[in-house]
Amino acid sequence: MTAVIDKPVPKPGRWGAPPRPVWEERPTQVGLATKGLVLGLACLAILFPLWIVVVTSLSTRKTIDEAGGLVMVPKGITFIAYQELLSGGQVTRAAIISVLVTLVGTAFSMTVSVLCAYGLSRTGSLAHRWILMTLLATMFFSAGLIPTYLLVQTLGLTDSYLALILPSAISVFNILVLRGFFMGISPELTDSARIDGAGDFRILWQIVMPLSRAVIAVITLFYAVGYWSAWFNASLYLNDQDMMPLQNVMIQLVQKQEAPVGLGQAIKTGQLSGLAVQMAVMVMALLPVAVLSPFVQRHFKKGMLTGAVKG
């Protein structure tokens, strides 16, 4: 008779952590303390500047003058900076423009990227290899800034919101990540659907995309953050100040080039601190990313690593 040896079952970790493998040593108290100290210092280095920005944006002019600039300890909290910024002036218009450009640009970029990645993931598709090599070449070689500007100008996109979307609509890296994830889906699923009479678009919509929620969420966040944070295309292709997105208005405020209409008089009369306005615009620019990132964070490991490794 063959003796049956029971394998040791790993004990579950604390606070619902995954079980530790039997070959991995338990960390020492010194190691745990050092890890906690390093992580705490890293979090402090990230959160402390954000704290200063938020507190300064909520401070009165008197508090900012007493602190000599940036405020670390909140005193006399007021929302006057945000009220003035959102009262319908240039900053409000710029925020609406940034939101619309981000929504439309992200939807367009994701549509084109998903369709391109799905086509390239089917190895028997038309000109599959040549299209893939062409896309890869654009990652290492580009025409440069002047030819790109001349192309946008020739197409009549200057002083148009399309100039904020089309020149940077597609990221080859994101397409490759999506392609790698799509190729990891079992071909038996798509083959059985094709036998049942489903076309490529139905297979993509009802089978591939539901199984790829993780990578789609991550790539969507990448595109959205890119559009929301973009400022270079607007400064290059737009001449009308009323069309500028939020990031460009923030740059003007931080560099003290020009105060938005309605705020200049309030700053001159002493009702509002220019530094509080600058910090408030920074908070408005950071808030959407800070709110959305935690909801997509759990998809990062599965979406990015699986797509990158299998690509």
N, C-alpha and C positions, 0 to 999 in steps of 0.2 A: 504493500500500500504506500501511496505517496503522501508524505506528511504535508499538511496544509499550514503554511505560516501566515498568520494574520499580519497584515501591513499596519503599521501605526497610523492612526487617524489624526491628522493635524487638529489641534485645538483652535477653536475660533478666537480671534483677537478681541481686544477690548473695544467697547463702543461699536460693535458690529463690524469691525475691521475684518478683511479676508484672513483665513487661517494661514499661519506661518508654516512654510515648508519644513520638513523634519531636518533637512541638512543645513538650514540657516540658523545661526546662533542667535540667542536672545540678546538684544542690545543691553549694554550696561547702563547703570544710572547716570554715569558721567556722559556717555554717548547721548542718551536721551536729553539730558540737561543742555549739552552743547548744541544739539539739533534745535531744541526749543529756543535757545538764546539767539542762534543765527537767524532762524525764521522770524523771531520777534523783532530783531534789528532790521531785517529786510522789510517787514511790514511797516515799521516805524519810518524808515527812510522813504517809503512810498506814500504813506498816509499823512505824514507831517506837512509836506508842502501843500497837499490838497486841503488840509485843515486850515492852513494860513490863508489860502486863496478864498475859501468859503467864508471864514470869519471876517476877512477884510471886506468882502463884498457886502456883508451884512452890518458893517460898522458905520457909525455916524462920522461926519467930517471932524467933529471934535475929538473922537476917539482916535482917528487916524492921525490927526495932528499931534496929539499927545504921545502916540507911539512912534512918531517920526517916520511913518511909512507903513509897512506891513504890520498887521495886528495878529498877535498870537493868543491873547486872552480876550474873550468876547466881553464887550461893555457897550451898553446902549444899542442893542440890536434894532435894526431898522431895515425895511424892505424897499426903501425909496429908490435905490438904484435899479432894482428889478421893475418897479412900477414905472419908472421913467423909460426904461428900455422897451417895455412891452406896451407902451401907451400909443402905439401906432406909428412910430417914426421909422427911421432907416433900419434900425436893428430888428424891429418886428418884421419888416418887409424882407430883410436878409434872411431871417430865420425861416420864414415861409418858403423862400426860394430854395434854401438848403434842404428843407424837408421834401419839397416836390422833386428836386433834382435827385435826391437820394432814393426816393421811392421809385420814380420812373427809371432811373439809371440802373438800380439794382434789379428791377424786374426785367429790363431789356438784357442786361449782362447775364443773368441767370438763365434766361430763355435760350440765348445763343450758346452759352457754355454747355448747358445740359444737352442740347441737340447735337452740338459738335462732339462732345465727349461720348455720347451714345453711339453716334456714327463711327467714331474711331475705335470704339470698343468691339465693334463687329468686324472681325478680321477679314471677312469676305466682302466688305462693302467696296464701292467704286472708288478707285484711286486712294485707297486707305493708306498705303505706305507713303505715297508722295505727299499727301496732305499732312501726314504726321511729321515727315521730315521738314516740310516748309514751316510748320508751326515751331518746331524745335529750333530751326535756324533763326527765327525772330527773337528767341531768348538770348542769343549771343551777338547778333548783328542788328543794328537799327540805322535808319537813314539819317537821324540826327534832328536837332531842333528846327533848323532853318527849313529843310524840306517839309517837315511836318507842318510848320506854320504856313508855308506857301500852299500846301495841299488844302488845309482848312480854309485859307483865304480864297483859293480858286473855287472851292465848293460853295462859297457864299455863307459859311457858318460863323464868320466873325460877328460879334454883337448879337449872338443867338445862343439860347440855352442849350441847343444841340452841341455847341462847342464844349460844353461842360460834361457831356456824356460820351459822344462818339469817339473822340481821340483816345480815351482810356477805357473803353467799354469792355475790352476782352483782356483777360490775363491767361497766358498760355500755361503758367504754373497751375492755376485753378482748373483748367481743362484737363491737364494731365492727372491731377488728383482725382477728379471725377471719373475720368476714363479708367484709372486703376481700380477704383471702387466698383464700377460697373462690370469690369472684367472678372471681378471676384464673385459675382452672382452666379449661382449654379446654372449652367446652360440648359439643364433638363427643364427648368421652369419656363424659359422662353420657348424652347422647342415644343413643349406640350401645348403652350398657348397658341403657337403658330399652327400646330396641327388642328386645333379647334377653330381655326379661321381668324385669329386675331392678327391685325396688322402691326407694323412697327410702332406707330404712334400709340396704339392701344396698349401694346406691351410696355412701352416706356411709361405711360401714364398710370397703368393699373398694376404693374408688376415691379418694374425697375425702380421707379421713384419712391413708392412706399417702403421698399427695402433699403433705400438709400437716404433715409431721413437724416441720419447723423451727418454724413458728408455734405448734404445739401444745406443743412442748417449752418455748418461751419463756413462753407464757401459764401453763403448769403451774407453772413456777418462780415466776412472779409471785404466783399464788394460794398456793402453798406458803409462800413467804416472808411473805406477808401473814398467814396463819394462825399461823405459827410466832412471828412478832413481835408479834402482837396481845395487848394487855393491857387496853384500855379496856373492852371488852364484859364481860370477867371481873370487873373492879372495879365495873361498873355493875349487872350482873345476878346475880352470885353473892355469897352471904353466908357460905357455908361455906368456911372456910379449907382444908379437906381437898380441895376441888374446884378450887383455884386452879392455873392452869398455871404453867409455869416462869418466864415473864416477870414475872408478878406476885410470885412468891417472890423473884426477883432484885431487884425494886424494893424489897421489904421489907428485904432484906439491905443494899442500897446505902444506903437511907435510915436504916438501923439502927433500924427500927421494932420488929422482932421477929426473934429468931434461931430457926431451925428446931429442932424437938424433937431433942435429942441433941447438937446443936452448941453450945447455950448453955453447958452445963456444961463442955465441952471448952475453950471460949474462956475461961471464968472461971478454970479451973484452970491456964491458961497452956500447955496442950498444943497449942493451935491459935491462930493469929492470925486475928482477925476480918477483917482486910484481905485475907488470903490466901483466905478463904472467899468474900468478895465477888468477887475477881478470878476464882476458879475457876468460880463460877456464870456470870460473864460469858463465860468461854471456852466453857462448855457451851452457852450460848445462841447463840454465834456460830459454833460448829463446824459444824453441819449446813449452814448457808448457805455457809460458806467451802469446804466439800467439794463441794457440788453445783454451785455457780456455774461453775467451770471447764469442767465437762462440757457445759453448756448455752451457754457463751459463744460458741461457733462458730455457733450458730443465731441469734444476736441480729440480725445485719445482715440476713440473708435473711428471717427471720420478722417482725421489727418493721417494717422499711422497706417491704417488699413489701406487707404487709397494710395499712399506713397509707396508702401512696401510692395503691394501687388501690382503697381504700375510698372 
